[in-house]
Amino acid sequence: MARGEVWNEFSTLFRLGASKVVEARLFVAQDDTKPLPSAFQMLVSLRVLGAEIDNDTATNNFPVKDGAVKIPIVVSTFSGNVDGMISNWHGTTANGSASTDPQWKDVERVSFTLAATGRITIPVTDILALVPGIGGLLRLLLSALPGKQISFTLGSTVVEIPVHRIDGRVVLPPNCVAPAWWR
């Protein structure tokens, strides 16, 4: 019985030419000791030029269930939130219909939609200080951005995660990695 990461996705939020400057990385982990409807946690992490700029900590993840979420973003001299909404959290049976069992004993896939409704602005100065390996040209381009800030909105993401079972019992997928962010 353990926790393991069962889904992740990368979303490019800001490009400069062909370079992915700001990315949001979304992660979902499952606790196979809990009932399926409450077994999932999610984390959204920010990367600038591949370097993590926020803190993936136990307090920054949130349960996957319908409702509003505040996704905390903590960068060395800056913090804020992306306000979002999880909707359509449900379990799907083998025949493709929504489960009517409160414990989802017949579920083969879980699904939800994450849509951010807020905006967050990260000061470019902080990014330049956190990512020392930025080349001169890219540093010049980032520094030239209006207002010295990068703003973005996280779009809508539909997530589908297969449920793994052995002898009818929910288990983590093979080779599943325990997430350090969910302690």
C-alpha positions, -999 to 999 in steps of 0.1 A, spaced: 0 0 0 15 32 -11 13 65 -31 24 68 -66 23 93 -95 -2 81 -120 -4 111 -145 15 141 -155 14 167 -183 34 197 -194 17 229 -207 37 256 -223 25 290 -210 50 314 -226 72 309 -257 100 331 -270 105 319 -306 110 282 -305 121 282 -268 96 272 -241 103 299 -215 75 292 -189 59 257 -185 33 245 -160 38 208 -150 7 191 -137 10 159 -116 -16 136 -101 -8 109 -75 -29 82 -61 -30 66 -26 -41 30 -30 -50 27 7 -79 52 3 -113 47 -13 -111 55 -50 -132 87 -50 -108 103 -25 -75 87 -34 -61 114 -57 -40 145 -51 -27 170 -76 2 195 -78 9 222 -104 46 233 -106 62 261 -126 94 258 -147 113 285 -164 137 272 -191 133 238 -175 144 249 -140 118 246 -112 111 280 -97 84 272 -71 84 248 -42 68 214 -47 59 208 -10 33 188 9 12 220 14 11 229 -23 -9 199 -35 -47 196 -33 -73 168 -35 -89 160 -68 -126 166 -64 -151 190 -79 -148 226 -67 -126 256 -66 -89 253 -60 -61 278 -52 -28 266 -66 -1 282 -45 30 294 -63 60 303 -41 91 318 -57 120 331 -36 108 368 -34 73 363 -48 43 343 -40 8 341 -54 -20 318 -65 -35 305 -97 -73 303 -91 -88 273 -108 -117 250 -109 -119 212 -110 -151 200 -125 -167 168 -138 -148 146 -114 -162 111 -120 -154 74 -124 -162 56 -157 -172 19 -158 -161 -7 -185 -191 1 -207 -183 39 -206 -210 50 -183 -205 70 -151 -204 49 -119 -233 49 -96 -215 30 -68 -204 55 -41 -171 37 -36 -165 33 -74 -159 -4 -71 -168 -8 -108 -146 21 -121 -120 15 -148 -111 52 -154 -113 84 -134 -116 118 -151 -118 155 -144 -113 189 -160 -90 215 -146 -95 251 -158 -76 280 -144 -97 312 -140 -70 334 -125 -37 350 -136 -3 352 -119 26 374 -127 61 364 -120 88 392 -120 114 386 -147 141 397 -123 133 368 -100 135 344 -129 168 357 -140 182 354 -105 169 318 -101 181 305 -135 218 316 -137 225 296 -168 204 318 -191 224 328 -222 231 365 -229 207 368 -258 178 352 -239 187 373 -208 185 404 -230 151 393 -245 136 385 -211 148 417 -197 132 436 -225 97 423 -218 72 451 -211 69 458 -174 96 432 -166 69 406 -159 56 374 -175 18 368 -171 -1 337 -181 -34 319 -177 -35 281 -174 -60 268 -199 -85 239 -196 -70 204 -193 -91 172 -195 -75 145 -175 -82 107 -178 -64 82 -156 -68 44 -159 -75 25 -127 -53 -6 -121 -67 -36 -103 -54 -70 -92 -81 -95 -82 -106 -66 -80 -85 -46 -56 -73 -11 -67 -35 -10 -69 -9 14 -82 3 9 -118 35 -11 -124 68 10 -121 49 38 -104 71 64 -87 63 77 -52 59 115 -54 83 135 -31 57 163 -31 30 143 -14 43 134 21 
